[in-house]
Amino acid sequence: MKHPAKEFQVLNTVTDYARFYGLPAPAHPLLTVIDLDYARCLPRVATPVVQQLYTVALKRGLKGGTIYYGRQSYDFREGVLFFLGPGQVFAADETLDVSQIEGLMLVFHPDLLLKHPLGKKIGSFGFFSYQANEALHLSAKEEDLLKNLLQGIRAEYELPIDAFSQDVLVAQLDVLLSYANRFYHRQFLTRRTAGHDLLTRFEALLTGYFAREAEQPLPSVQYFADSLHVSPAYLSDMLRSLTGQNTQQHIHHHLIEKAKRLLLTTSLSINETAFQLGFEYPQYFTRLFKSKTGQTPAAFRFSAQ
């Protein structure tokens, strides 16, 4: 039985995010810090959003309604800090009350991290996965600490960009996420994960597969379906209904993100990169990479130098 189709708005860049929500144009192409009290007077957006971005929000004053993250609700009302990861669905119902919201929200693109160790480490942070479905509780002192870090990130990207800008921004972001990881583990260390949810298990399986360093074959839809004990058609229908993308599209997204990291952090040739990723023919890798990014692997590597 097929799942009913849904309309999804895909936000691929920080600029897309700002335009969609009616926010000021970002001062930096790969990240922005937003004052949440600005959202009080913005028009409501009910369309489910798939954002290929990371979000860290430090908020107070959000009332009523429900936020949906994937297929389940996200309990944001009591906690202060919450997170959203790339490629995942976010939606809010019409009863959500933002009239008293305040705080700061950081939105950043994965490409910001590609040349840095944080680009690899961020995949290990459980608070960006579907397993995290409630906001974190913070003390007043912890909240002030994170607020100062967010304000420091904004102060840095508002300076003229120079050869050190990205390194400084990523270093500040690393500190912010390290504190978040400490607070996350303190709150959820003894809790069981939502391991029985098919979407959660698929996400964990996909992330784990592409985190491996060794050369390995390209994963197929059949591989993930077999691992999850469902049919390929059911898996793709389920993913499409919940995220707007089928299984192959999820595989390609993770594949391209790993390819970007290899291109920018190793000295492998284009052909060697293709073989490392599991392609039998490098020209197929080049064709897929260009179709997803608009650039050949060689052009992408050159443009990032």
C-alpha positions in Angstrom: 0.0 0.0 0.0 1.4 3.3 -1.0 1.6 6.3 1.3 -0.2 9.5 0.3 2.0 12.1 -1.3 2.8 15.3 0.6 4.1 18.7 -0.5 7.5 19.5 0.9 9.6 22.7 0.6 13.3 21.9 0.2 15.7 24.6 1.5 19.2 23.9 0.1 21.0 27.1 1.2 21.1 29.6 4.1 19.8 32.1 1.6 16.9 29.8 0.7 16.1 29.6 4.4 16.1 33.3 4.9 13.9 33.9 1.8 11.4 31.2 2.7 10.8 32.5 6.3 11.0 36.2 5.3 14.2 36.9 7.3 16.9 39.4 6.4 19.4 38.3 3.9 22.3 36.5 5.6 25.6 38.3 5.9 27.6 35.1 5.3 26.7 32.6 2.6 27.1 29.5 4.8 25.7 30.5 8.2 23.5 33.0 10.0 22.4 33.8 13.6 18.8 34.9 13.8 17.1 36.8 16.6 14.0 34.8 17.3 12.0 37.7 18.5 12.0 38.8 14.9 9.8 35.8 14.2 6.9 37.2 16.2 5.6 39.3 13.3 6.4 36.9 10.4 3.6 35.2 8.5 3.0 31.6 9.5 4.3 28.8 7.3 2.5 25.5 7.5 4.3 23.7 4.6 6.6 20.9 5.8 10.2 21.8 5.2 13.2 19.6 4.3 16.3 21.8 5.0 19.7 20.6 3.9 21.1 22.6 6.8 21.9 22.3 10.5 19.9 24.4 13.1 20.7 25.1 16.7 18.1 27.1 18.5 18.3 28.7 22.0 14.7 29.8 22.7 12.2 30.9 25.3 8.5 31.8 25.2 7.4 29.3 22.6 3.9 28.1 23.6 1.1 25.8 22.5 1.0 23.8 19.3 3.2 21.0 18.2 6.4 20.8 16.2 6.9 17.7 14.1 10.4 16.3 13.4 10.2 13.4 11.0 7.2 11.3 11.9 6.9 12.2 15.6 6.3 15.3 17.6 9.2 17.2 19.1 8.7 18.3 22.7 10.1 21.8 22.7 7.9 23.4 25.4 9.9 22.8 28.6 13.5 22.7 27.3 15.5 25.6 26.0 17.9 24.2 23.4 16.9 22.2 20.3 18.5 20.9 17.1 17.6 20.0 13.6 19.8 18.1 11.1 20.1 18.2 7.3 17.7 16.2 5.1 15.1 15.9 7.8 11.5 17.1 7.9 10.3 19.9 10.1 6.8 21.2 10.4 4.6 23.1 12.9 0.9 23.1 13.4 -1.3 26.2 13.2 -1.8 26.5 17.0 1.9 27.2 17.7 2.1 30.5 19.6 5.3 32.5 18.8 4.0 35.8 20.1 6.4 35.8 23.0 9.3 33.9 21.5 12.8 35.2 22.2 16.4 33.8 21.8 18.9 33.1 19.1 19.0 30.5 16.3 22.0 29.4 14.3 21.6 28.0 10.8 24.6 26.7 8.9 25.4 24.7 5.8 27.4 21.4 6.0 29.8 22.8 3.4 31.2 25.2 6.1 32.8 22.2 7.8 34.1 20.2 4.9 37.8 21.1 5.3 37.8 20.7 9.0 37.7 17.8 11.5 34.3 19.0 12.7 32.9 18.0 9.3 33.5 14.4 10.2 32.8 14.7 14.0 29.4 16.3 13.6 27.9 13.0 12.4 28.5 11.5 15.8 26.3 14.1 17.6 23.1 12.3 18.4 21.1 15.5 19.0 21.0 16.1 15.2 19.3 12.8 14.5 15.6 11.8 14.7 16.3 10.0 18.0 16.4 13.4 19.7 12.8 14.5 20.1 12.8 16.9 23.0 14.5 20.2 23.8 17.4 20.2 26.3 17.0 21.7 29.7 19.7 24.2 30.7 20.6 26.2 33.8 20.6 30.0 33.6 24.4 29.9 33.6 24.6 27.4 30.8 22.0 29.3 28.8 24.1 32.5 29.1 27.3 30.6 28.1 25.7 29.4 24.8 24.1 32.8 24.2 27.5 34.4 24.4 29.0 31.8 22.0 26.2 32.4 19.5 26.7 36.2 19.7 30.5 35.6 19.2 29.8 33.7 16.0 27.6 36.5 14.7 30.2 39.1 15.6 32.8 37.1 13.7 30.9 36.7 10.4 29.9 40.3 10.4 33.5 41.3 10.1 35.0 41.5 6.6 35.9 38.0 5.3 39.6 37.2 5.2 41.8 34.1 5.0 41.1 33.3 8.6 37.4 33.8 8.8 36.3 30.2 8.1 38.8 28.7 10.5 37.7 31.0 13.3 34.0 30.4 12.6 34.4 26.6 12.6 36.5 26.8 15.8 33.7 28.8 17.5 31.1 26.4 16.2 33.2 23.4 17.5 33.1 24.9 21.0 29.4 25.5 20.8 28.6 21.9 19.7 31.0 20.5 22.3 29.1 22.2 25.1 25.8 21.0 23.5 27.1 17.4 23.4 28.0 17.7 27.1 24.5 18.9 28.0 22.9 16.3 25.7 24.6 13.4 27.3 23.9 14.7 30.7 20.2 14.8 30.0 19.8 11.6 27.9 22.7 9.4 29.1 20.5 6.8 30.8 17.6 6.9 28.4 16.8 4.3 25.8 16.9 5.4 22.1 14.0 5.2 19.8 15.5 2.1 18.1 12.2 0.6 16.9 11.2 3.4 14.6 12.0 2.5 10.9 13.0 6.0 10.0 15.4 6.3 12.9 16.9 2.9 12.1 17.3 3.8 8.4 19.0 7.1 9.3 21.4 5.3 11.6 22.2 2.6 9.1 22.8 5.2 6.3 25.0 7.4 8.4 27.0 4.5 9.7 27.6 3.1 6.2 29.1 6.4 4.9 31.1 7.0 8.0 33.4 4.0 7.2 36.8 4.9 5.9 37.6 1.8 3.9 36.8 1.4 0.2 33.4 -0.3 -0.1 30.8 -1.0 -2.8 28.0 1.5 -3.5 25.1 0.7 -1.3 21.8 -0.2 -3.0 18.2 0.3 -2.1 18.0 -3.5 -1.7 20.8 -3.4 0.8 19.0 -1.1 3.2 15.7 -2.7 2.7 17.1 -6.1 3.5 18.9 -4.7 6.6 15.6 -3.2 7.8 13.6 -6.3 6.9 11.2 -4.5 4.6 10.7 -4.5 0.8 12.5 -1.9 -1.3 9.2 -0.4 -2.5 7.8 -0.1 1.0 11.0 1.6 2.3 11.0 4.1 -0.6 7.3 4.8 -0.2 7.7 5.3 3.6 10.7 7.7 3.2 9.0 9.6 0.4 5.8 10.1 2.5 7.8 11.3 5.6 10.7 13.2 4.0 9.8 13.9 0.4 12.7 11.8 -0.8 12.9 8.1 -1.7 15.7 5.8 -0.6 17.9 6.4 -3.6 17.8 10.1 -3.1 18.8 9.7 0.5 21.7 7.5 -0.6 22.9 10.0 -3.2 22.7 12.9 -0.7 25.0 11.1 1.8 27.3 9.9 -1.1 27.8 13.4 -2.4 28.5 14.8 1.1 31.2 12.1 1.6 32.6 12.8 -1.9 32.9 16.5 -1.0 34.8 15.7 2.2 37.2 13.4 0.3 37.8 16.0 -2.4 38.7 18.7 0.1 40.5 16.7 2.8 42.5 14.2 0.9 45.0 14.2 -2.0 43.1 11.4 -3.8 42.7 11.9 -7.6 39.2 12.1 -9.0 39.4 8.5 -10.2 40.7 7.4 -6.8 37.9 9.2 -5.0 35.4 7.5 -7.3 36.9 4.0 -6.5 37.0 4.9 -2.8 33.3 5.6 -2.9 32.5 2.4 -4.6 32.1 3.5 -8.3 33.3 1.0 -10.8 33.5 3.7 -13.5 34.8 7.2 -12.5 32.8 8.9 -15.3 29.6 7.8 -13.6 30.8 9.4 -10.4 31.6 12.6 -12.2 28.2 12.6 -13.9 26.3 12.0 -10.7 28.4 14.7 -8.8 27.7 17.3 -11.4 24.0 16.5 -11.6 23.7 17.0 -7.8 26.0 20.0 -7.3 26.2 21.8 -10.7 30.0 21.3 -10.8 32.3 18.5 -11.8 34.4 17.0 -8.9 37.5 18.8 -10.3 35.8 22.1 -10.5 34.4 21.8 -7.0 37.9 21.0 -5.6 39.4 23.9 -7.5 36.7 26.4 -6.4 37.2 25.6 -2.7 40.9 26.2 -2.8 
